[in-house]
C-alpha cells in the first residue's frame, strides 16, 4: 500500500489580513486531492468550487501560486494544477453494485478502513469480480465513504456472458442476463453465428478500447429463443460456466472400466455382503453414495456401518477422469436436472450402491450401546451387497406403520439417531433447518406448483449417521499425529459478535429475544430462536439472516473446528460421487491406512480452495435456477394481493418475501410516490422525510406483482393499498 505524504499546514501562510484565504486554500487542496491524477486550470477550479464573488475569484490564482511555492500543489507548463498528495494503493476485487458505482473489496485490510467506493466514471472498464489495483483518494467523498479510482485491471474474473440479442440494421448488442454486468456488449452482425433477435446466446469479450462506451465481443454459442425452459436453464449453466457435456474421450475412458471385482480385491476388504444393508435416498436419485449396515452383536451392543462408495478405486490419479472430477469439484443440482461430477457410467453405475449388486466401499463401522454411545469404531475398505433401495418416503412409512421391509432395523436406527442428535445439540450444535423450495414441473418445464420440502425423521436419521462418520474420520486422522498429517477438513469459524448482535436486533423486531452476552451460550440462544420460529411467517427470513450472520464453512488442510456442528474436527467423507473433497479424503485415508507419508500440505490446500470456490459456484447456480422458476411461477400466478415480509432493504429498494410462495421481489424506492424515503443503513430501515413513516426489516406488508422479468430473474412489486385506481396491469415479459 502506498504511503501518504505529510501535508503541511498551508493556511498559516496567507496571514491575518485575508481571513478567507486560508479557507479557500483548504478547499482548493481538498478539491485537487479528491481528483488526484487530474489537472485543472484556474477557471475550471473556480467553476468546480462554485466561487461566485469577484474578490474570491481574483484571489484564486495568487493562492494557487503560493500553494505551488509551498509544495502543496503542482503546476505544469500550461498552468494546469494538480495534487501533490501521495495516494494509497490497494489490490481488491470488484463488487459492481449497480450501474452508478462499485465497491472494491480489499484483499488485505490491515488498517480496517473498509471497502473502497468507485464511481462508474472511474471504473477503467473493470467488471464485477475483476481483480484490480485501486488508488484511494486522500479525503472521503460526499457520502462519507472512502472513495477511489481504478488504475489497472490485473485479472478478469470472466470473459463470457449470457444474454439476449438485440439486432439493429447495422449492428447488434447482447443484453447480459447477469445483474452485475451493467454494459451491453457490441457484436458485429457477422459475428452472431446466425443468432436472431431475442435469442439467448453466449458471447465472449474480444476487446474494450479506451474511450469505447461498450465492450465488443463475438457469439460463441446460440442457446435459442428467450423464455423457453431449456434455453433459460442452458443460459444459467453458461452464465456460471457449468459444463454441458463430457468430452467423448472421457466417456470412453469411463466405459472402458471393468465391472468385474477380482477375488484378490475382495480378500483385501472386510466382507459385509451377508450383513443387512440398505440405502435411503430421494425417490428420484440414481447416484447412491452411502449405505447403512446393521446387526446386533452377541454382547448386546449394536453394529452400525456407514459404507461409502469407493470412487477412488475407479478414478485413479492423473487420469482424464480425475482431472475432470477436480475441475468440476461437485455435482450441481438445478431445478430440473443434475450436472454430475462423474460420468453416468460411474455416478449411476459402477460406483452407485445399487441393490442386489456387490459394491466396493470405504466404511466407518461403529459398535454402539443402546443409548447411541460409540464404544469403538473401525475405518477401512469393505465390500457390501445392498438388500434394499429405499426412497425416504418408503422408509418413513415403514417406521410410521411399524410394518414392511426392515421396519424393526429402521426403527432402532431412528431411536439411536434421535439420541445422537440430542447429545449433539446438548454439546452446542446449532439447529439450522432451512426452508427448501421445490417445484412440480410439466414435461416442458413449466411450473405447475410450488411446495416447501418437509424434513422428517428419516432424513435426520441419515444425516446423523453421516455426520457421525465424517466426525470420526476427521478425529481418526487428527489423533494419529496430533494434526500434523495433511488432511482435508471441513471447518466453520465462530460467528462475528458484531454481526450476531445486528442479527439479534432483527430478531427482536419480530418479537424474539436472543441472549448473546455469553459467547458460550450462543448456540443455545440460536437453537431457542430456531425452535420459536418454526411454522411462523418469519421463519424463512430469519433462518436466512441467521445463516448470513455466520461465518462460511470451507475446505482446508488446517485442523480447525466446526462451530455449527460443535465438532472439534470434521471432514467430508460420505459423498465422493458428487463431491471432490470426499474423494480427496478417501485418497488420504488410503495413504495413511497403508502407512504412507504425509504429502505436501500446500498442494492439497490449493485443491481445498478450488473446491470451496466450485461449491460456491454450484450454490449460486442452484439459487439462480430456483429464482428463475419462482419468477416464472409468479408470472403465471393469480393476480391478487399477497401477504409478505420485508426481507431486505437498500437505498434503492425494499425486498419482500411473499409468505405464500416464498418468492422474493422488490419495490423500487423511486416508485414509492407517497413520500421521499431516506435509507438508514445502521438500523436497516427507510424513513419518509415528510410523513416519518418507517419501513423496517421484518415488517409485515401486503404487496402485488406488477412485473416479472425472466431475463433478469426479477419480480417487481408494489405495496397494495386497496385503491383500485392505482392497480397496475402486470407487464409480463
Residue pairs with C-beta under 8 A, 6 or more apart in sequence:
1 88
1 89
1 90
1 110
2 86
2 87
2 88
2 89
3 86
3 88
4 85
4 86
4 87
4 88
4 138
5 84
5 85
5 86
7 29
7 72
7 85
8 70
8 71
8 72
10 22
10 25
10 26
10 29
10 66
10 67
10 70
10 72
11 21
11 22
11 23
11 25
11 26
12 22
13 25
13 66
13 70
14 21
14 22
14 25
14 63
14 66
15 21
18 59
20 56
20 59
21 59
21 63
24 51
24 56
24 59
24 60
24 63
25 63
25 66
25 67
27 49
28 45
28 49
28 60
28 63
28 64
28 67
28 73
29 67
29 72
29 73
29 83
30 139
31 45
31 48
31 49
32 40
32 45
32 73
32 81
32 82
32 83
33 83
33 85
33 137
33 138
33 139
34 137
34 138
34 139
34 141
34 147
35 83
36 82
36 83
36 85
36 87
36 135
36 137
36 138
36 149
37 82
37 135
37 149
38 82
39 76
39 80
39 81
39 82
40 48
40 80
40 81
40 82
41 78
41 79
41 80
41 81
42 60
42 61
42 64
42 79
42 81
45 60
45 64
45 81
46 57
46 60
51 57
51 60
64 73
64 75
64 81
67 73
67 81
68 74
68 75
68 81
71 84
72 84
73 81
73 82
73 83
73 84
74 81
74 82
74 83
74 84
75 81
76 82
83 138
85 138
87 135
87 136
87 137
87 138
88 135
88 136
88 138
89 133
89 134
89 135
89 136
89 151
90 104
90 106
90 107
90 108
90 116
90 133
90 134
90 136
90 148
91 106
91 107
91 108
91 131
91 132
91 133
91 134
91 154
92 104
92 105
92 106
92 107
92 115
92 116
92 131
92 132
92 134
93 104
93 105
93 107
93 129
93 130
93 131
93 132
93 157
94 102
94 103
94 104
94 105
94 118
94 123
94 126
94 127
94 128
94 129
94 130
94 132
94 150
94 157
95 102
95 103
95 104
95 105
95 115
95 128
95 180
96 102
96 123
96 126
96 127
96 128
96 180
96 181
96 182
97 103
97 180
98 182
98 652
99 120
99 182
100 119
100 120
101 117
101 118
101 119
101 120
102 117
102 118
102 120
102 123
102 126
102 128
103 115
103 116
103 117
103 118
104 115
104 116
104 117
104 118
104 132
104 134
104 148
104 150
105 115
106 113
106 115
106 116
113 146
114 145
114 146
115 146
116 134
116 136
116 146
116 147
116 148
117 141
117 143
117 145
117 146
117 147
117 148
118 134
118 147
118 148
118 149
118 150
119 147
120 182
122 148
122 149
122 150
123 150
124 132
124 149
124 150
124 151
124 152
124 153
125 153
125 208
125 210
125 215
126 132
126 150
126 153
127 156
127 157
127 158
127 181
127 183
128 157
128 178
128 180
128 181
129 157
129 158
129 180
130 153
130 154
130 155
130 156
130 157
131 153
131 154
131 155
131 157
132 150
132 151
132 152
132 153
132 154
133 150
133 151
133 152
133 154
134 148
134 149
134 150
134 151
135 148
135 149
135 150
135 151
136 146
136 147
136 148
137 146
137 147
137 148
137 149
140 146
140 147
141 147
156 205
158 241
159 204
159 205
160 202
160 203
160 204
160 205
160 220
160 238
160 241
161 174
161 176
161 177
161 178
161 181
161 185
161 202
161 203
161 205
161 217
161 239
162 176
162 177
162 178
162 200
162 201
162 202
162 203
162 223
162 235
162 236
162 238
162 239
163 174
163 175
163 176
163 177
163 178
163 184
163 185
163 200
163 201
163 203
164 174
164 175
164 177
164 198
164 199
164 200
164 201
164 226
164 711
165 172
165 173
165 174
165 187
165 192
165 195
165 196
165 197
165 198
165 199
165 200
165 201
165 219
166 172
166 173
166 174
166 175
166 184
166 197
166 198
167 189
167 192
167 196
167 197
170 189
171 186
171 187
171 188
171 189
172 186
172 187
172 188
172 189
172 192
173 184
173 185
173 186
173 187
173 214
174 184
174 185
174 187
174 201
174 203
174 217
174 219
175 184
175 711
176 183
176 184
176 185
177 200
177 235
177 239
177 711
177 712
177 713
178 239
179 712
179 713
179 714
183 213
183 214
183 215
184 214
185 203
185 205
185 214
185 215
185 216
185 217
186 214
186 215
186 216
186 217
187 203
187 216
187 217
187 218
187 219
188 216
191 217
191 218
191 219
192 201
192 219
193 201
193 219
193 220
193 221
193 222
194 222
195 201
195 219
195 222
198 225
198 226
199 222
199 223
199 224
199 225
199 226
200 222
200 223
200 224
200 225
200 226
200 231
200 232
200 234
200 235
201 219
201 220
201 221
201 222
201 223
202 219
202 220
202 221
202 223
202 238
203 217
203 218
203 219
203 220
204 217
204 218
204 219
204 220
205 215
205 216
205 217
206 215
206 216
206 217
206 218
207 215
207 216
208 214
208 215
208 216
221 238
223 231
223 234
223 235
223 238
224 230
224 231
224 234
225 231
226 232
226 710
226 711
227 710
227 733
229 336
229 444
229 445
229 446
230 445
232 628
232 710
233 334
233 335
233 336
233 337
233 445
233 625
233 628
234 244
236 242
236 334
236 621
236 624
236 625
236 628
237 243
237 244
237 334
237 339
237 621
239 621
239 624
240 617
240 620
240 621
240 624
241 617
242 332
242 339
242 617
242 621
243 328
243 339
246 254
246 324
246 343
247 320
247 324
249 320
250 320
250 321
250 324
250 343
251 343
251 345
253 319
253 320
253 321
254 321
254 342
254 343
254 345
254 346
255 345
257 314
257 345
257 346
257 350
259 350
261 358
261 360
261 383
265 313
265 360
266 383
268 381
269 360
269 380
269 381
269 382
269 383
270 363
270 365
270 378
270 380
270 381
270 382
270 383
271 382
271 383
272 293
272 305
272 307
272 363
272 382
272 383
272 384
272 385
273 358
273 383
273 384
273 385
274 385
275 293
275 294
275 295
275 303
275 305
275 384
276 293
276 294
276 295
276 387
276 406
276 409
277 291
277 292
277 293
277 294
277 305
277 307
277 384
277 385
277 386
277 387
278 291
278 292
278 355
278 386
278 387
278 388
278 389
278 390
278 406
279 288
279 290
279 291
279 292
279 353
279 355
279 386
279 388
279 389
279 390
280 292
280 390
280 391
280 392
280 395
280 458
280 461
280 462
281 288
281 389
281 390
281 391
281 392
282 391
282 392
283 391
283 392
283 393
286 347
286 348
286 352
287 331
287 338
287 340
287 347
287 348
287 351
287 352
287 577
287 578
288 309
288 352
288 353
288 354
288 386
288 389
289 308
289 309
289 353
289 574
289 575
289 576
289 577
289 578
290 306
290 307
290 308
290 309
290 353
290 462
290 466
290 574
290 575
291 307
291 353
291 359
291 361
291 384
291 386
292 304
292 305
292 306
292 307
292 413
292 462
292 465
293 303
293 304
293 305
293 307
293 365
293 384
294 302
294 303
294 304
294 305
294 409
294 412
294 413
295 302
295 303
296 302
296 303
297 303
297 367
300 369
300 370
301 367
301 368
301 369
301 370
301 375
302 367
302 368
302 369
302 370
302 412
302 416
303 365
303 366
303 367
303 368
304 365
304 366
304 368
304 413
304 416
304 465
305 363
305 364
305 365
305 366
305 382
306 363
306 364
306 365
306 366
306 465
306 466
306 468
306 469
306 574
307 353
307 361
307 362
307 363
307 382
307 384
308 361
308 362
308 363
308 469
308 573
308 574
308 575
308 576
308 582
308 586
309 351
309 352
309 353
309 359
309 360
309 361
309 362
309 576
309 577
310 351
310 360
310 361
310 362
310 381
310 576
310 586
311 342
311 346
311 351
311 576
311 577
311 582
311 583
311 586
312 362
312 576
312 583
312 586
312 587
312 590
313 360
314 321
314 346
314 350
314 351
315 321
315 322
315 325
315 342
315 346
315 583
316 322
317 587
321 342
321 343
321 346
325 341
325 342
325 580
325 583
326 580
326 607
326 610
328 339
328 341
328 580
328 614
329 341
329 579
329 580
329 581
329 610
329 611
329 614
329 615
330 341
330 578
330 579
330 580
330 611
330 614
330 615
330 618
331 338
331 339
331 340
331 341
331 347
331 577
331 578
331 579
331 618
332 338
332 339
332 618
332 621
332 622
333 339
333 618
333 622
334 621
334 622
334 625
335 439
335 441
335 625
335 626
335 628
335 629
336 441
336 445
336 625
340 347
340 577
340 578
341 347
341 577
341 578
341 579
341 580
342 351
342 577
346 577
347 577
347 578
351 359
351 576
351 577
352 359
352 577
353 359
353 361
353 384
353 386
354 386
354 389
355 386
355 387
355 388
355 389
356 385
356 386
356 387
357 385
357 386
358 383
358 384
358 385
359 383
359 384
359 385
359 386
360 381
360 382
360 383
361 381
361 382
361 383
361 384
362 379
362 380
362 381
362 382
362 573
362 586
362 589
362 590
363 378
363 379
363 380
363 381
363 382
364 377
364 378
364 379
364 468
364 469
364 472
364 473
364 573
365 377
365 378
365 379
365 382
366 374
366 376
366 377
366 468
366 472
367 374
367 375
367 376
367 377
368 374
368 375
368 416
369 375
370 416
371 419
372 416
372 417
372 419
372 420
372 423
374 468
374 472
377 472
377 476
379 472
379 473
379 476
379 589
379 593
380 593
381 590
387 406
388 405
388 406
390 405
392 456
392 458
392 459
394 404
395 410
395 458
396 456
396 457
396 458
397 404
398 404
398 405
398 406
398 407
398 410
399 407
399 410
399 411
399 414
399 457
399 458
401 407
402 411
410 458
410 461
413 461
413 465
414 457
414 458
414 461
417 457
417 460
417 461
417 464
417 465
418 457
418 460
420 464
420 465
420 468
421 460
421 464
424 464
424 467
424 565
424 566
425 431
425 527
427 566
428 523
428 524
428 566
429 523
429 564
429 565
429 566
430 523
430 526
430 527
430 530
430 563
430 564
430 565
430 566
431 526
431 527
431 530
431 531
432 530
432 543
432 546
432 547
432 564
433 455
433 530
433 534
433 543
434 540
434 543
434 544
434 547
435 452
435 539
435 540
435 543
435 662
436 452
436 453
437 450
437 451
437 452
437 453
437 626
437 630
437 662
438 450
438 451
438 452
438 453
439 447
439 448
439 449
439 450
439 626
439 629
439 633
440 447
440 448
440 449
440 450
440 451
441 447
441 448
441 629
442 448
446 632
446 636
447 629
447 632
447 633
447 636
450 629
450 630
450 633
450 661
450 662
450 663
452 662
466 574
467 565
469 573
469 574
470 490
470 570
470 571
470 572
470 573
470 574
471 565
471 567
471 569
471 570
471 571
473 571
473 573
473 585
473 589
474 487
474 489
474 490
474 559
474 567
474 569
474 570
474 571
474 573
475 568
475 569
477 485
477 487
477 571
477 588
477 589
477 592
478 487
478 559
478 569
480 592
481 598
483 559
484 598
485 592
485 598
486 557
486 588
486 598
486 599
486 600
486 601
486 604
487 557
487 559
487 571
487 585
487 588
488 555
488 556
488 557
488 571
488 572
488 581
488 584
488 585
488 588
488 604
488 607
488 608
489 555
489 556
489 557
489 558
489 559
489 560
489 569
489 570
489 571
490 553
490 554
490 555
490 562
490 570
490 571
490 572
490 581
491 553
491 554
491 555
491 556
491 558
491 560
491 561
491 562
491 570
492 550
492 551
492 552
492 553
492 554
492 561
492 562
492 563
492 564
492 565
492 570
493 551
493 560
493 563
494 519
494 522
494 551
494 563
495 522
495 549
495 550
495 551
495 563
496 549
496 551
497 516
497 519
499 549
500 516
500 522
500 549
501 516
502 549
503 514
503 545
503 546
503 548
503 549
504 514
504 516
506 542
506 545
506 684
506 697
506 698
507 513
507 514
507 529
507 542
508 514
509 696
509 697
509 698
510 533
510 538
510 542
510 698
512 529
512 532
512 533
512 542
514 525
514 526
514 528
514 529
515 521
515 525
516 522
516 525
523 566
526 546
529 542
529 546
530 543
530 546
533 539
533 542
533 543
537 643
537 645
537 659
537 700
538 645
538 698
540 657
540 662
541 645
541 647
541 657
541 698
544 647
550 563
550 564
551 563
553 562
553 564
554 608
554 612
555 572
555 581
555 608
555 609
555 611
555 612
555 615
556 605
556 608
557 601
557 604
557 605
557 608
559 569
561 567
561 568
561 569
561 570
562 569
562 570
571 585
572 579
572 581
572 582
572 585
573 582
573 585
573 586
573 589
574 582
575 582
576 582
576 583
576 585
576 586
579 611
580 607
580 611
580 614
581 607
581 608
581 611
584 604
584 607
584 608
584 611
588 599
588 604
591 599
592 598
624 713
627 713
628 710
628 713
630 661
630 662
630 663
630 664
630 715
631 663
631 708
631 709
631 710
631 713
631 714
631 715
632 708
632 710
633 661
633 663
634 658
634 661
634 663
634 665
634 705
634 708
634 715
635 705
635 708
635 710
635 732
637 661
637 705
639 704
639 705
639 730
640 704
641 702
641 703
641 704
641 720
642 658
642 659
642 660
642 661
642 702
642 703
642 704
642 705
643 658
643 659
643 660
643 700
643 701
643 702
644 656
644 657
644 658
644 659
644 700
644 701
644 702
644 703
644 717
645 656
645 657
645 659
645 698
645 699
645 700
645 701
646 654
646 655
646 656
646 695
646 696
646 697
646 698
646 699
646 701
647 655
647 656
647 657
647 664
647 697
648 654
648 655
648 664
648 697
649 655
649 679
649 684
649 685
649 686
649 695
649 696
649 697
650 679
651 669
651 679
651 681
652 668
652 669
652 670
653 666
653 667
653 668
653 669
654 666
654 667
654 669
654 672
654 686
654 695
655 664
655 665
655 666
656 664
656 665
656 666
656 667
656 701
656 703
656 717
657 663
657 664
658 664
658 665
658 703
663 715
664 715
665 703
665 705
665 714
665 715
665 716
665 717
666 714
666 715
666 716
666 717
667 703
667 716
667 717
667 718
667 719
668 716
669 677
669 679
669 686
671 718
672 719
674 688
674 691
674 693
675 688
675 689
675 690
675 691
675 693
676 688
676 689
676 690
677 686
677 687
677 688
677 689
677 695
678 686
678 687
678 689
679 685
679 686
680 686
680 687
683 696
684 696
684 697
685 694
685 695
685 696
685 697
686 694
686 695
687 693
687 694
688 694
701 719
702 719
702 720
703 717
703 718
703 719
703 720
704 717
704 718
704 720
704 727
705 715
705 716
705 717
705 730
706 716
706 717
706 718
706 728
706 730
706 731
707 715
707 716
707 730
707 731
707 732
707 733
708 714
708 715
708 716
708 730
708 732
708 733
709 716
709 733
710 733
711 733
718 728
